[in-house]
Amino acid sequence: MSIALPSKTVFITGCSSGIGRAAAKLFQRNGWKVVATMRSPEQETELKKLDDTLVLRLDVTDQASIDSAVQAALTKFGHIDVLVNNAGYALMGAFENASEEQIQRQFDTNVFGLMRVTRTLLPHFRARKIGLIINVASMAGRLPIPFMSVYNGSKWAVQGFSECLTYELAPFNVQVKIVEPGAVDTAFFGRSGDRDNSSGVSAYNAQMSEQFPVIDKTGPGGSTSEDAAAVIFRAATDGKGTLRYSVGKDAKVLLSARKVLPDRVFLPMIGWSLSPDIFSRFGKLFYKT
Ligand SMILES: NC(=O)c1ccc[n+]([C@@H]2O[C@H](COP(=O)([O-])OP(=O)(O)OC[C@H]3O[C@@H](n4cnc5c(N)ncnc54)[C@H](OP(=O)(O)O)[C@@H]3O)[C@@H](O)[C@H]2O)c1
């Protein structure tokens, strides 16, 4: 006689495309109940057709939408086992060119949004004395990508926030894990990116016009959303106390290098490796060209 084990529920933000969407599909295929949240669920068709998948509106900058999504998820599935904080985007360009509003929005989404969703689910996790929070940070949360300083800052914040949370949540059996993708071929490099450098400072134009084409080659040549989703799924199911999970050869190699090289070697090395000439010769070590 086989006894059906109660299936687990995952709650994911940013499921309209890319990594979040691939993760929603992967968990569902593996028998999980999936709460796939997004800003515009009215545009979603595919995920709505999947069994045990609840598609809900959630904008991480809107607490009311978070409250109502969490409530609807609990009403439907009774409990949530894993939260995947995935929603995010990148502000790209010279820091001096970014407007106050762009900087605020970057942190409001990538950092405060992630904190809002986490805080909304914590009472549930504490009450059940079990829970897992998987924060999708980035390799850019531990190493610099030129002309992405505000994005880097936001992901650095996610890393520090996540590490600190592990202490206060451990007594409640709530675990925190960090997924660190390198470049992944998603809308991150296209419609999701904010490249409005219209603040009027032209001093950086020459540098940016060299750097952006290099950055734009990494995405399409990098990992797939499915690769990243597989790592998130592993983090959710391996039962280990591991804190960090990287995605892609670029993240694995560069984050390992970061651990052993002093800043005076590592920082110039990143700038050098992303210069157009060097990238065109050696980029193929990490990226499909
Ligand atoms: N792709 C990479 O190379 C890469 C590398 C490292 C880390 N990451 C991280 O991976 C995560 C997923 O990005 P992706 O690569 O899969 O890019 P993506 O395809 O652009 O997906 C980003 C998702 O975030 C959602 N989102 C943006 N702002 C939101 C908000 N205020 N509230 C709720 N959802 C919001 C987007 O929704 P809409 O459709 O409504 O815009 C979309 O569903 C991000 O946190 C990103 O920083 C990506």
The ligand as an ORCA input file, in Angstrom:
! r2SCAN-3c Opt
* xyz 0 1
  N      19.145     37.200    -15.700
  C      20.289     37.354    -15.043
  O      21.386     37.404    -15.650
  C      20.283     37.453    -13.548
  C      21.519     37.339    -12.895
  C      21.550     37.413    -11.517
  C      20.379     37.600    -10.802
  N      19.192     37.717    -11.460
  C      17.985     37.932    -10.657
  O      17.024     36.958    -10.980
  C      15.725     37.466    -10.663
  C      14.787     37.166    -11.809
  O      15.194     37.875    -12.949
  P      15.161     37.247    -14.422
  O      16.540     37.131    -14.877
  O      14.294     36.044    -14.438
  O      14.529     38.438    -15.258
  P      13.061     38.693    -15.825
  O      12.721     37.665    -16.839
  O      13.064     40.110    -16.228
  O      12.110     38.470    -14.579
  C      11.979     39.441    -13.566
  C      10.654     39.242    -12.888
  O      10.559     40.178    -11.805
  C       9.291     40.799    -11.899
  N       9.221     42.075    -11.231
  C       9.900     43.227    -11.474
  N       9.487     44.192    -10.643
  C       8.524     43.646     -9.858
  C       7.704     44.112     -8.815
  N       7.750     45.393     -8.392
  N       6.832     43.259     -8.224
  C       6.744     41.971     -8.627
  N       7.455     41.480     -9.638
  C       8.338     42.308    -10.235
  C       9.025     40.920    -13.395
  O       7.645     41.155    -13.585
  P       7.024     42.034    -14.795
  O       6.789     41.063    -15.915
  O       5.762     42.576    -14.231
  O       8.030     43.105    -15.132
  C       9.470     39.528    -13.830
  O       8.462     38.585    -13.566
  C      15.917     38.956    -10.373
  O      15.910     39.161     -8.981
  C      17.298     39.253    -10.932
  O      17.923     40.316    -10.291
  C      19.119     37.640    -12.820
*
